[in-house]
Amino acid sequence: MITAQVKAVTRRFLPSRLHNTARLIVSSSARSRFSLARALKAKYGNQIQSGLFEGMKYVDRAMGSELLPKLVGTYEKELAPLFLEAKGPFDSLIDIGAAEGYYAVGLLRNGFSRQCIAFEAVQQAHKLLRGMAELNEVWNQISLHGSCTTESLDTAISASSKPFVLSDCEGAELELLDPAAVPSLAKATILIEVHGRLEVPPQPGEEHPAAMARFLAQRFSPTHRVTTIPQRLRTLEDWPRKLAKLGTSFQRLAAMDEHRTPGPGWLLLEPSQLN
């Protein structure tokens, strides 16, 4: 189905011929995703099929992201090496913007952390997160809260001797991840999905997320070693071998599409005293 927003934007900014072409492309992609999703669930059910969280049981929807790349196992594939090579296990995962629990449940399930303090502002996501945690038998390791504040974040980090902070909070990282307001951040390993904010203006030729990445890297440079993890578009090479008989090339690319554009993606901040 083509969303009303897509229709409005293409109608406003594209000539009629290009507008119709754009609608056809979006519609074809949506149909391809639906067709492959139906085939995937019919054969394997709601279970991740490859990658970092292979075998994890899943709920019927995702909050604020695409479900199908998660079930295929290619969602945020760029981060898999980080989690596999991290010097864990961490005694606490603080997940800001936990949504339905992809990382909260997945990282507990694979032993990356012993417990998770999850913050999620959208109340509808809480039932999904609990449901998925129960499906994967890790609910007793999760403490679930609403919106994160600098005070609640500082409390959560301070209570942990080896904390890992995972932040995907749609630009609120500008206020939350502030060492002046949250002194305990100095001892935490932090992974930030970077978003743009008007308060952090880009330099000439720079996009807003890149400006935010630069700002945060400078903010944490006194206490952390900073690594940028760029995001990239998926190719057919990313398609799992396990699913080699499933879908056409177009369906596979549509299924892995996370609706992102190439950019800085994430920042990994590792405490300097640990290096």
Secondary structure, DSSP 8 states (H G I E B T S, - for coil): ---HHHHHHHHHHS-HHHHHHHHHHHHHHHHHHHHHHHHHHHHH-SB--SSTTTT-B--S--SSS-HHHHHHT-TTGGGHHHHHHSS--BSEEEEET-TT-HHHHHHHHTTSBS-EEEE-S-THHHHHHHHHHHHTT-GGGEEEESS--HHHHHHHHHT-SSEEEEE--TTTHHHHS-TTT-GGGGG-EEEEE----TTS---TT--HHHHHHHHHHHHHTTTEEEEEEEE----GGGS-GGGTTSS-HHHHHHHH--S--SEEEEEEEEEGGG-
